[in-house]
Amino acid sequence: MQTSLLIATITLPSLVFITFGYIGSHFGLAQASSQTNTLIVADPILGGITRLALFKATPA
């Protein structure tokens, strides 16, 4: 489980760049910008939650 959380934490930020290009080419720049802003805000929050869960799961 810890490995899958670590992999998700590493790969999730790359979605910002992938989705910006895809949404920008198909739907327009305004929607691509809103998607990018959402992912820029969501990635650190999800990363913090993941790191907190890993920290609590580690024995002292």
C-alpha positions, 0 to 999 in steps of 0.5 A, a space after each residue: 500500500 505504501 508503494 502505491 501511495 508513493 507512486 501516486 504521489 509522484 505521478 499525479 503532478 505530471 497530470 497537470 501538463 498532460 491534461 493542459 495540452 489535451 484539454 487546451 487542444 480540444 476544449 479551449 484555453 480557458 477550460 485548460 487553465 481551470 483544469 491546471 489550476 485545480 490540479 495545482 491546488 489538489 496535488 499538494 493537498 493529496 500529497 500532504 494527506 499521503 505523506 501524513 498517512 505514511 508517517 502515521 503508518 511508520 512505527 516509532 
